[in-house]
Amino acid sequence: MLAGLPVAIVFLAQTASAIPPNAPAPAAAASPAKSGEETCREAMAKADTREIVICAQKPQGYRLNPDVMKAKREARSGGRPTRPGPGGYHDNSRCVVGPEGCPSFGINLLGAALTAGEMAARLSKGQEIGSMFITDPHPSEYQLYVEAKRDREAKEAAKAAAAKAQAKATAAAQTPAPAPAAIPPPAPTPGP
């Protein structure tokens, strides 16, 4: 390896001396990069009447909707974990086959009658009754999406309003103030 080092230095010295000092530097790119519109125009100009040329913008890549992604994160997080309290644990050890049976006696008829009465009252007023049957108070993924979208749009509107106010303030500061009008001399007052 060390024997080849002097030979490599000699070859490099010869190639460096072969380039004249006043020679122009080689151009990295002969022409600037063309935009998609220019390329499309050239292709249409070169196109034969029998060829079909279709020009379209290249898609900017795969982009996920940020509102949907935020809703999915919130739906997966599930919120703060809770432990069942004293009423959250049900002892089902007595529900066995035999003479004792389960302590629950089936349908609560009084609760069902009260629910039916509340439904009738709401329907007579023209209100909705769907909220009466919600057993899981957690919002659905779609509700989380709508909320995330509303929040994002509100932030964008606030930014736009702030930018508009800033632009107005800048324009007002750059506009020269009108020259003061000449004040006419006071009219002479008649003497006594």
C-alpha positions as CSV (number, residue, x, y, z in Angstrom):
1,M,0.0,0.0,0.0
2,L,2.8,2.4,0.8
3,A,4.5,1.6,-2.4
4,G,1.5,2.8,-4.4
5,L,1.3,6.1,-2.7
6,P,4.2,7.8,-4.6
7,V,2.7,6.5,-7.9
8,A,-0.7,8.1,-7.1
9,I,0.9,11.4,-6.2
10,V,2.8,11.5,-9.5
11,F,-0.4,10.8,-11.5
12,L,-2.3,13.5,-9.6
13,A,0.5,16.0,-10.3
14,Q,0.5,15.2,-14.0
15,T,-3.3,15.7,-14.3
16,A,-3.2,19.0,-12.4
17,S,-0.4,20.3,-14.6
18,A,-2.4,19.3,-17.8
19,I,-5.2,21.7,-17.0
20,P,-4.3,25.3,-18.2
21,P,-4.7,27.9,-15.5
22,N,-7.0,30.1,-17.6
23,A,-9.4,27.3,-18.6
24,P,-13.0,27.9,-17.7
25,A,-14.4,25.8,-14.9
26,P,-16.6,23.0,-16.1
27,A,-20.3,23.8,-15.8
28,A,-22.2,21.7,-13.3
29,A,-25.5,22.2,-15.0
30,A,-25.8,23.4,-18.6
31,S,-29.3,24.7,-18.1
32,P,-31.4,25.7,-15.1
33,A,-34.0,23.2,-13.9
34,K,-37.3,23.6,-15.7
35,S,-40.6,23.9,-14.0
36,G,-43.4,21.4,-14.7
37,E,-45.3,23.9,-16.8
38,E,-42.4,24.6,-19.1
39,T,-41.7,20.9,-19.6
40,C,-45.4,20.3,-20.4
41,R,-45.4,23.2,-22.9
42,E,-42.3,21.7,-24.6
43,A,-43.8,18.3,-24.7
44,M,-47.0,19.6,-26.3
45,A,-45.0,21.6,-28.9
46,K,-43.0,18.5,-29.8
47,A,-46.0,16.2,-29.8
48,D,-47.1,14.7,-33.0
49,T,-50.8,15.1,-33.9
50,R,-51.2,11.3,-33.4
51,E,-49.8,11.4,-29.9
52,I,-51.7,12.3,-26.8
53,V,-49.9,14.3,-24.2
54,I,-51.3,14.5,-20.7
55,C,-49.8,17.0,-18.3
56,A,-50.6,16.9,-14.6
57,Q,-49.0,18.2,-11.5
58,K,-47.1,15.6,-9.4
59,P,-48.9,15.0,-6.1
60,Q,-47.1,16.4,-3.1
61,G,-47.2,13.0,-1.4
62,Y,-49.4,11.2,1.0
63,R,-50.8,13.5,3.7
64,L,-53.0,12.5,6.5
65,N,-55.7,14.8,7.8
66,P,-54.4,16.2,11.1
67,D,-57.9,16.4,12.5
68,V,-58.4,12.7,11.9
69,M,-55.1,11.8,13.5
70,K,-55.8,13.9,16.6
71,A,-59.2,12.3,17.0
72,K,-57.6,8.8,16.7
73,R,-55.0,9.7,19.3
74,E,-57.7,11.0,21.7
75,A,-59.9,8.0,21.1
76,R,-57.1,5.6,21.8
77,S,-55.9,7.4,24.9
78,G,-59.2,6.8,26.6
79,G,-58.6,9.6,29.1
80,R,-57.7,9.2,32.7
81,P,-58.1,5.7,34.0
82,T,-60.6,5.3,36.8
83,R,-61.0,2.7,39.5
84,P,-64.4,1.4,40.3
85,G,-65.6,2.8,43.6
86,P,-67.7,1.1,46.2
87,G,-70.7,0.9,43.8
88,G,-68.5,-0.1,40.8
89,Y,-67.9,-3.7,42.0
90,H,-70.8,-6.2,41.8
91,D,-70.7,-9.4,43.7
92,N,-72.0,-12.1,41.4
93,S,-70.9,-15.0,43.5
94,R,-74.5,-15.7,44.6
95,C,-75.8,-16.0,41.0
96,V,-75.6,-19.8,40.8
97,V,-78.0,-22.5,39.7
98,G,-80.0,-23.7,42.6
99,P,-82.7,-22.8,45.1
100,E,-81.2,-19.3,45.9
101,G,-80.8,-18.0,42.3
102,C,-79.7,-14.4,41.6
103,P,-80.7,-11.5,43.8
104,S,-81.8,-9.4,40.8
105,F,-85.5,-9.8,40.0
106,G,-85.4,-9.1,36.3
107,I,-86.6,-5.8,34.8
108,N,-87.2,-2.7,36.9
109,L,-90.8,-2.0,35.9
110,L,-90.9,1.3,37.9
111,G,-87.8,2.6,36.1
112,A,-89.1,1.5,32.7
113,A,-92.4,3.4,33.4
114,L,-90.6,6.6,34.4
115,T,-88.3,6.4,31.3
116,A,-91.4,5.9,29.0
117,G,-93.0,8.9,30.7
118,E,-89.9,11.1,30.2
119,M,-89.7,10.0,26.6
120,A,-93.4,11.0,26.0
121,A,-92.8,14.4,27.7
122,R,-89.7,15.1,25.5
123,L,-91.5,14.0,22.3
124,S,-94.5,16.2,23.1
125,K,-92.1,19.2,23.4
126,G,-90.3,18.3,20.1
127,Q,-87.1,17.5,21.9
128,E,-84.7,14.6,21.1
129,I,-84.7,11.4,23.1
130,G,-81.4,9.9,22.0
131,S,-79.4,11.4,24.9
132,M,-81.5,9.3,27.3
133,F,-80.0,6.1,26.0
134,I,-76.3,7.1,26.1
135,T,-74.6,4.5,28.3
136,D,-71.0,5.4,27.5
137,P,-70.4,9.1,28.1
138,H,-67.2,9.1,26.1
139,P,-67.4,10.8,22.7
140,S,-67.1,8.8,19.5
141,E,-64.1,9.1,17.2
142,Y,-66.3,11.2,14.8
143,Q,-67.3,13.6,17.6
144,L,-63.6,13.9,18.5
145,Y,-62.8,14.6,14.8
146,V,-65.4,17.3,14.6
147,E,-64.1,18.9,17.8
148,A,-60.5,18.8,16.6
149,K,-61.5,20.3,13.2
150,R,-63.4,23.1,14.9
151,D,-60.5,23.9,17.2
152,R,-58.0,23.9,14.3
153,E,-60.3,26.2,12.2
154,A,-60.7,28.5,15.2
155,K,-56.9,28.8,15.6
156,E,-56.4,29.5,11.9
157,A,-59.1,32.1,12.0
158,A,-57.5,33.8,15.0
159,K,-54.1,33.7,13.3
160,A,-55.6,35.2,10.1
161,A,-57.4,38.0,12.1
162,A,-54.2,38.8,14.0
163,A,-52.2,38.9,10.7
164,K,-54.9,41.2,9.2
165,A,-54.8,43.5,12.2
166,Q,-51.0,43.5,12.0
167,A,-51.1,44.3,8.3
168,K,-53.5,47.2,8.9
169,A,-51.3,48.6,11.7
170,T,-48.3,48.4,9.5
171,A,-50.1,50.1,6.6
172,A,-51.3,52.8,8.9
173,A,-47.8,53.4,10.3
174,Q,-46.4,53.6,6.8
175,T,-49.0,56.0,5.4
176,P,-47.8,59.6,5.9
177,A,-50.0,61.8,7.9
178,P,-51.8,64.5,5.9
179,A,-50.2,67.9,6.0
180,P,-51.9,70.3,8.4
181,A,-54.2,72.7,6.7
182,A,-53.1,76.3,6.8
183,I,-54.9,78.1,9.7
184,P,-56.4,81.3,8.5
185,P,-55.6,84.4,10.6
186,P,-58.2,85.4,13.1
187,A,-60.8,87.8,11.9
188,P,-60.4,91.4,13.3
189,T,-62.8,92.1,16.0
190,P,-64.7,95.4,15.8
191,G,-63.5,97.9,18.4
192,P,-65.7,100.1,20.7
